[in-house]
Amino acid sequence: MEMAGVNTTLLSLWKVDDESTTEGTITIYQELIKSNDISNSLKTA
């Protein structure tokens, strides 16, 4: 991933259904657009 230019990845150690993953991802990206801070976006989501 790093060779492809990816700075950050997010994964789960537990099985998560697709709907929850979609909702969480949308919320994280909405917060990231507001603050441009990945740490804050994850905390807020």
C-alpha positions in Angstrom: 0.0 0.0 0.0 2.8 2.4 0.8 4.4 1.9 -2.6 1.0 3.0 -4.1 1.1 6.3 -2.2 -1.3 5.3 0.6 -0.5 7.1 3.8 -3.2 5.7 6.1 -5.2 2.5 6.2 -8.1 1.5 8.4 -9.1 -2.0 9.2 -11.1 -3.9 11.7 -10.2 -7.0 13.8 -13.8 -8.0 14.0 -16.4 -9.0 11.4 -18.5 -6.0 10.5 -21.6 -6.0 8.2 -21.5 -4.0 5.0 -24.2 -1.5 6.0 -22.4 -0.5 9.2 -19.1 -0.2 7.3 -20.7 2.0 4.7 -22.3 4.3 7.3 -19.1 4.6 9.3 -16.9 5.3 6.2 -19.3 8.0 5.0 -19.2 9.7 8.4 -15.4 9.5 8.6 -15.1 11.1 5.2 -17.6 13.8 6.0 -15.7 14.7 9.1 -12.4 14.6 7.2 -13.7 17.1 4.7 -14.7 19.5 7.6 -11.5 19.2 9.6 -8.8 17.7 7.3 -7.6 15.9 10.4 -7.8 12.1 10.2 -7.4 11.6 13.9 -10.2 14.0 14.8 -12.4 12.5 12.0 -12.1 9.0 13.5 -12.8 10.3 17.0 -15.9 12.2 15.9 -17.3 9.4 13.8 
